[in-house]
Amino acid sequence: MARQRRHTEPLETLHGTLTDYEVIDRHLIEGELRGRAWVFAKAKASSQRETFTDWDVRDLHRAMFGELLSWAGHFRKVDVGPAGQLWFTWAEV
């Protein structure tokens, strides 16, 4: 099966609009690394195994992408989806 061509939607960020996939990908990788560090620090700080709450997931998202996206770490209140396709309502997310 042939690999599909990548299609990048413009990403509105705190630093302006990003349109180049290579630039967006770099930010996603950096966010993943920050997220891994956040999870490791949370696990290290606890003496027992904990289940993440919705609030923990929100805080993780803010740690990962808060310096890039104004909405990072906030719960959705409107229906949104990639390229306008809605897979879940905001309440289900």
N, C-alpha and C positions, 0 to 999 in steps of 0.2 A: 504494500500500500504506500503510495506516495505521501510524503510529509506535506501537510497543509502550510501554505504561506502564513506567516504571522501577520496579524492585523492589530495595530496599536491604536487605541482610542486616546485622544489627548487627556492628560491627567492634570487637573487643576490642583496646584499645590500652594503652600505658603511662600514658595520661592518663584512663583509664576507657573505658566502652563508648560508641561513637558510633553513633547510629541515624539521624541526619538526613543525607540525601544531600548537601545543600549544604555541610555541615561536612566530610564525608568527601571530597567532591570538592576542596575547598580544600586539604586535606592531600595529596591525590594530585598536584595541580598543583604545590604547593611541593616535593614529592619529585621530580617530574620536573625542575624547575629545578635542584635540588641535583645530580641525576644528570647533567644537561647540563654543569654547572660541573665536576663530577668528571672526566667524559670529556674535556672541553676541557683541563683541567690536565694530565691524563695524556698526551694527545697533544702538548701544548706541551713537556712535559718530555723527550720522546723525539726524537731526531734522525732516526729512521727509522720507517717504518710497522710496527706490531706487530699481531699477532693476539691478541685477548683470550683468556685462559685461563679455565677454570672458576673459578679463584680470583679473577680480575679481576671476573667477573660477580658473584660473592659479595660482593666488596668494594664494587662499584657499588651493589648492592641495600642494603647496610648504610649507605652514604653517603646514599642516597635516603630510606630509611625507618627507619633505626636509632633515631632519636629518637621514633618513633611506635609501632613494633612490636618487641616483645622478640625475635621470631624472624627479624627482617630480617638478611640476610647469613649465614644458617645453611642448610646443606644439609638437605633433607627426610629424615626417617627413618621417616615413616609416610605412609600413603595419605590424602590430603585432596583435596577438590574443591569447587567452588562449589555451594552448596545441596545438598551430599551427592552430587553427580554426580562420578564418578571417570572422568576422561578418560585419565590416565596414572598409572602406579604411581610411587611415590616414587623408585625407582631410575632410571626413565626421565627424570625431571625433572632 
